[in-house]
Amino acid sequence: MQINEFDYHLPTKLIAQYPAEQRDQSRLLIVNRKTNKITHSMFKDISNMFEPGDALVLNDTKVKPVRLIGKIQEKEIDILLVERLEKNKYLVFAKPGKKLKDKINISFADGQYTAIVEDIEPAREKGMKCIKFQLEFDIEAVLEEFGMMPLPPYIKRCVMNADSARYQTVYAKNSGAIASPTAGLHFTQGILDQLHKKKINTIYVTLHVGLGTFLPVKVDDIEQHQMHKEAYDLTNSAAQEIEAVKKAKHRICAVGTTACRVLESCANIDNGFSIAAAKGSTEIFIYPPYKFKAVDMLLTNFHLPKTTLLMLISAFAGKDLIMEAYRQAVEQEYRFFSYGDAMLII
């Protein structure tokens, strides 16, 4: 398939710059794969879409404050810590990147911490830079003091104090992501309580969202695209719960493409359904005509054109139906991307 098949027009005004005032006040577009029907609802009513015995699988990763503002000879530089190579040593993206030359010193937090640029092959191969903090203790211990939430570049404003909470899910637990699993941002503790009262299970997996999910596809033929690896953890208890749901003929709803990728990386249908507990990394790339093994329903936000995320949901619902859903979402002025509205595919 060609990359241009996953393009659509999006007015800039529809890109959400701020979250809804309350998490569950987001709109919810519902796509029915069996009837091809598209309907409109509100996220606060999402528990009505499930039946007792169904399960939602949520990604409990926690976003690290890995966006840093440093200085090189009093000129500011914007640093994103992308990949930890070892204690205090990271692959990074920088704006402006040209300033990060070998052996250049960068200061952070009014000079409290310094780092030096190292010219290494792994960084050059990935189109990144490498910096090493000049510290005896681990910089991770103090990131909360001077780091910021790594909001996506399409949010054209300064990071605010409120983003520290609103760019995390209410169930975030395991630190390690550089971006939020945004389909989960709509949940409140009240919504989770509603699900529990209706005997709808919530099961947690971990996938530390990295650049692999968001990097643009640079090839015309999407089959030539190579995903970056992302670390995940599917515990034995979670695997057992998922198998029990499937055995009882109930539905599994993946909350977000990240949870979906964990499930599809670990599931097997060769001799009936099974899913193996595992801890490792995945580079699974899901695009049409992929056949899903574990996921029966998918909750997701709206995604950028020509991205692997849009390809994944197109594989789940069919490209034509998804493109019609996106057309209607634009027409109805839904709010798009990380802080935007949600879509439930059933």
Phi and psi in degrees as a GROMACS rama.xvg file:
@    title "Ramachandran Plot"
@    xaxis  label "Phi"
@    yaxis  label "Psi"
@TYPE xy
-98.5412  147.345  GLN-2
-59.5777  -34.0481  ILE-3
-66.7222  -15.6998  ASN-4
-70.4605  -12.9448  GLU-5
-114.009  34.0276  PHE-6
-106.254  152.513  ASP-7
-157.087  160.663  TYR-8
-90.4327  129.168  HIS-9
-129.964  115.381  LEU-10
-61.8461  136.631  PRO-11
-57.0178  -31.8965  THR-12
-64.0286  -17.0809  LYS-13
-89.0208  -4.92289  LEU-14
-79.7149  112.675  ILE-15
-64.9793  125.231  ALA-16
-95.6573  -18.5044  GLN-17
-138.063  152.523  TYR-18
-71.9442  163.962  PRO-19
-60.0986  155.242  ALA-20
-55.6677  -41.2542  GLU-21
-120.247  143.522  GLN-22
-53.3845  -44.8908  ARG-23
-87.7847  11.0237  ASP-24
-85.7898  1.05098  GLN-25
-66.0789  154.211  SER-26
-79.8227  159.772  ARG-27
-134.156  116.46  LEU-28
-94.8754  128.159  LEU-29
-110.276  125.115  ILE-30
-113.906  118.961  VAL-31
-99.3  114.402  ASN-32
-70.7145  -27.611  ARG-33
-78.2785  -40.2746  LYS-34
-100.604  -9.52639  THR-35
62.2784  20.2778  ASN-36
-89.3105  139.649  LYS-37
-118.668  122.918  ILE-38
-128.019  167.765  THR-39
-124.311  135.51  HIS-40
-146.136  -165.27  SER-41
-123.879  147.427  MET-42
-62.8451  -32.0954  PHE-43
-59.0443  -18.5122  LYS-44
-101.04  13.1405  ASP-45
-63.8415  -28.9569  ILE-46
-61.0775  -22.3045  SER-47
-68.4613  -13.7554  ASN-48
-86.6073  -3.84282  MET-49
-119.133  160.206  PHE-50
-116.975  153.612  GLU-51
-51.9396  133.062  PRO-52
100.027  -22.568  GLY-53
-65.4986  163.083  ASP-54
-138.433  139.292  ALA-55
-101.31  131.604  LEU-56
-106.012  117.836  VAL-57
-114.751  147.976  LEU-58
-93.9295  114.474  ASN-59
-94.5855  22.0034  ASP-60
-62.4317  154.209  THR-61
-120.329  131.965  LYS-62
-75.7106  132.147  VAL-63
-87.9627  145.427  LYS-64
-77.3077  75.4059  PRO-65
-100.072  9.23694  VAL-66
-95.8229  122.013  ARG-67
-123.341  142.011  LEU-68
-104.093  113.299  ILE-69
-110.44  177.887  GLY-70
-133.154  137.413  LYS-71
-120.47  108.091  ILE-72
50.4477  50.7958  GLN-73
72.8189  -0.954417  GLU-74
-99.6524  131.903  LYS-75
-72.7506  146.388  GLU-76
-138.208  136.3  ILE-77
-96.4669  119.177  ASP-78
-116.899  133.923  ILE-79
-116.663  117.102  LEU-80
-76.8496  110.17  LEU-81
-95.0926  -48.2165  VAL-82
-141.627  126.635  GLU-83
-83.8767  119.773  ARG-84
-88.6851  -39.3906  LEU-85
-164.399  -179.92  GLU-86
-52.7279  121.569  LYS-87
68.6318  10.6742  ASN-88
-123.431  126.503  LYS-89
-137.104  148.256  TYR-90
-84.3763  136.969  LEU-91
-137.592  158.093  VAL-92
-105.4  145.141  PHE-93
-138.622  147.121  ALA-94
-127.198  119.188  LYS-95
-79.6446  132.549  PRO-96
-67.3183  -25.3294  GLY-97
-63.0084  -21.7433  LYS-98
-73.727  -20.0039  LYS-99
-86.1407  81.4517  LEU-100
-100.217  157.403  LYS-101
-52.1123  131.923  ASP-102
72.6807  6.51769  LYS-103
-70.0555  141.328  ILE-104
-97.2013  139.726  ASN-105
-122.432  135.74  ILE-106
-109.802  146.92  SER-107
-130.818  154.737  PHE-108
52.7784  56.1412  ALA-109
55.0259  37.8874  ASP-110
85.6341  3.63988  GLY-111
-66.2431  -33.1581  GLN-112
-130.494  145.703  TYR-113
-131.094  154.858  THR-114
-138.655  155.985  ALA-115
-121.487  141.973  ILE-116
-80.091  134.232  VAL-117
-120.534  127.246  GLU-118
-86.9247  101.451  ASP-119
-125.182  153.255  ILE-120
-60.4744  -44.7292  GLU-121
-56.492  -34.3622  PRO-122
-69.7215  -45.1492  ALA-123
-62.39  -40.31  ARG-124
-60.461  -33.9786  GLU-125
-98.8641  5.28764  LYS-126
69.2668  29.8937  GLY-127
-121.317  -175.241  MET-128
-118.58  167.533  LYS-129
-127.199  131.637  CYS-130
-127.009  150.175  ILE-131
-128.083  120.84  LYS-132
-71.0702  137.758  PHE-133
-92.4635  72.1364  GLN-134
-138.859  152.795  LEU-135
-85.5071  -36.5443  GLU-136
-87.3279  168.781  PHE-137
-80.7915  124.313  ASP-138
-58.9305  -26.2959  ILE-139
-58.9297  -26.794  GLU-140
-69.5593  -19.9268  ALA-141
-121.581  7.3574  VAL-142
-57.6459  -35.7209  LEU-143
-59.6617  -25.6162  GLU-144
-73.9291  -38.0497  GLU-145
-132.436  -5.37111  PHE-146
-82.9918  161.533  GLY-147
-125.016  162.006  MET-148
-63.0402  134.503  MET-149
-83.3799  70.3797  PRO-150
-61.1663  145.684  LEU-151
-63.0185  155.092  PRO-152
-65.6109  -18.6479  PRO-153
-78.7811  -5.41875  TYR-154
-90.1675  103.274  ILE-155
-92.6835  61.6509  LYS-156
-155.004  170.052  ARG-157
-73.3848  150.114  CYS-158
-66.8943  135.321  VAL-159
-111.504  162.222  MET-160
-56.941  -36.6278  ASN-161
-63.2076  -25.0864  ALA-162
-65.9846  -24.4572  ASP-163
-59.1455  -33.5066  SER-164
-95.0783  -43.1045  ALA-165
-75.8606  -18.6278  ARG-166
-93.7444  11.6689  TYR-167
-116.519  148.373  GLN-168
-73.2656  158.905  THR-169
-71.0645  -14.0099  VAL-170
-109.951  13.7685  TYR-171
-58.0266  133.759  ALA-172
-137.803  -48.3711  LYS-173
-101.454  108.213  ASN-174
-68.6566  138.356  SER-175
162.101  -8.32559  GLY-176
-90.4487  153.388  ALA-177
-109.749  5.49127  ILE-178
-152.356  154.306  ALA-179
-83.0345  145.327  SER-180
-77.5286  87.4618  PRO-181
-69.568  -20.5658  THR-182
-61.727  -25.3063  ALA-183
-83.7433  -7.77545  GLY-184
-67.1083  -18.6296  LEU-185
-80.2008  -16.9199  HIS-186
-76.4046  137.808  PHE-187
-111.519  166.972  THR-188
-62.2136  -32.8701  GLN-189
-61.5883  -42.36  GLY-190
-63.9257  -43.2046  ILE-191
-62.723  -37.5714  LEU-192
-65.6058  -39.7366  ASP-193
-59.3833  -44.6081  GLN-194
-61.3719  -42.6619  LEU-195
-62.7013  -43.0627  HIS-196
-64.3094  -30.2212  LYS-197
-88.1271  8.89889  LYS-198
60.557  38.5503  LYS-199
-102.596  121.308  ILE-200
-75.2529  149.117  ASN-201
-121.545  124.576  THR-202
-122.14  137.581  ILE-203
-111.95  133.18  TYR-204
-124.312  171.98  VAL-205
-128.094  128.377  THR-206
-135.68  119.121  LEU-207
-79.4202  104.775  HIS-208
-64.1581  126.13  VAL-209
-125.119  -161.333  GLY-210
-70.7083  -21.4564  LEU-211
-55.3377  -33.3613  GLY-212
-73.9841  -27.614  THR-213
-114.967  -16.0967  PHE-214
-60.3279  139.728  LEU-215
-65.5808  150.537  PRO-216
-83.8796  120.25  VAL-217
-103.842  8.62442  LYS-218
-116.008  149.379  VAL-219
-70.7255  -41.7722  ASP-220
-88.8262  110.058  ASP-221
-63.8954  -22.5741  ILE-222
-65.9817  -16.3206  GLU-223
-87.5527  -4.38164  GLN-224
-75.6986  138.494  HIS-225
-112.397  120.352  GLN-226
-75.3627  150.164  MET-227
-83.0333  151.229  HIS-228
-75.0035  143.713  LYS-229
-130.947  136.529  GLU-230
-76.8336  140.075  ALA-231
-140.83  164.988  TYR-232
-146.125  117.087  ASP-233
-115.624  108.493  LEU-234
-74.7162  163.429  THR-235
-62.2375  -40.8418  ASN-236
-65.613  -39.5444  SER-237
-64.7938  -42.4239  ALA-238
-61.2808  -42.0855  ALA-239
-64.4115  -40.9317  GLN-240
-64.2362  -41.9221  GLU-241
-64.8961  -44.0364  ILE-242
-61.6916  -38.484  GLU-243
-64.828  -39.7722  ALA-244
-63.1154  -46.2082  VAL-245
-67.1209  -38.4992  LYS-246
-63.8298  -33.8241  LYS-247
-82.936  5.71566  ALA-248
66.8483  26.7677  LYS-249
-94.971  177.098  HIS-250
-104.17  145.574  ARG-251
-104.457  122.669  ILE-252
-108.027  115.812  CYS-253
-79.4219  126.2  ALA-254
-91.0949  93.5264  VAL-255
99.0274  156.67  GLY-256
-67.2003  -26.1384  THR-257
-69.3442  -47.1748  THR-258
-61.6783  -38.5636  ALA-259
-59.3356  -43.229  CYS-260
-68.1563  -34.1455  ARG-261
-63.0331  -49.5307  VAL-262
-60.9646  -45.8196  LEU-263
-71.8191  -22.8156  GLU-264
-73.7518  -27.5139  SER-265
-107.534  -12.7823  CYS-266
-82.7467  154.17  ALA-267
-141.702  136.783  ASN-268
-125.779  19.2854  ILE-269
-64.3793  -41.7297  ASP-270
-127.365  59.7271  ASN-271
81.7359  168.832  GLY-272
-74.2399  135.44  PHE-273
-149.438  156.946  SER-274
-142.303  130.506  ILE-275
-99.5663  132.586  ALA-276
-61.0373  138.563  ALA-277
-160.162  153.46  ALA-278
-136.032  118.946  LYS-279
-177.428  -138.98  GLY-280
-137.905  150.679  SER-281
-127.778  144.525  THR-282
-127.743  28.6552  GLU-283
-59.8409  134.328  ILE-284
-120.742  111.969  PHE-285
-104.659  121.367  ILE-286
-151.024  161.038  TYR-287
-57.288  138.988  PRO-288
-104.237  46.1085  PRO-289
-53.34  138.342  TYR-290
-102.554  118.584  LYS-291
-74.9964  142.565  PHE-292
-103.814  -34.4948  LYS-293
-116.725  -31.5405  ALA-294
-90.8475  127.666  VAL-295
-105.316  -27.7543  ASP-296
-138.994  153.018  MET-297
-139.561  122.626  LEU-298
-100.795  130.136  LEU-299
-152.758  160.109  THR-300
-87.2773  -178.752  ASN-301
-87.6976  140.497  PHE-302
-114.211  158.909  HIS-303
-65.0692  152.007  LEU-304
-60.4727  150.546  PRO-305
60.7981  28.659  LYS-306
-108.667  160.325  THR-307
-64.3954  -26.0498  THR-308
-67.6655  -42.6684  LEU-309
-66.0079  -34.9279  LEU-310
-65.9185  -39.7314  MET-311
-62.2087  -48.8672  LEU-312
-70.4093  -25.8171  ILE-313
-68.9222  -34.0481  SER-314
-66.722  -34.7171  ALA-315
-75.8709  -42.1221  PHE-316
-109.138  -11.7254  ALA-317
98.1364  133.057  GLY-318
-62.6964  -42.1259  LYS-319
-64.317  -42.0824  ASP-320
-66.4702  -40.5681  LEU-321
-64.8293  -42.6848  ILE-322
-65.0213  -34.1549  MET-323
-68.6572  -39.3872  GLU-324
-62.2834  -41.7434  ALA-325
-67.348  -37.7634  TYR-326
-60.4387  -44.4503  ARG-327
-67.5046  -37.0146  GLN-328
-63.004  -40.212  ALA-329
-66.3495  -45.8279  VAL-330
-59.6234  -40.1641  GLU-331
-87.0622  3.44691  GLN-332
57.5717  48.2079  GLU-333
-65.4199  159.183  TYR-334
-94.5419  133.407  ARG-335
-105.802  155.138  PHE-336
76.1777  -154.031  PHE-337
-53.8412  -46.937  SER-338
-96.5333  16.024  TYR-339
-94.1098  -160.181  GLY-340
-83.2169  -179.086  ASP-341
-121.685  162.525  ALA-342
-131.517  134.477  MET-343
-114.892  120.706  LEU-344
-104.242  120.345  ILE-345
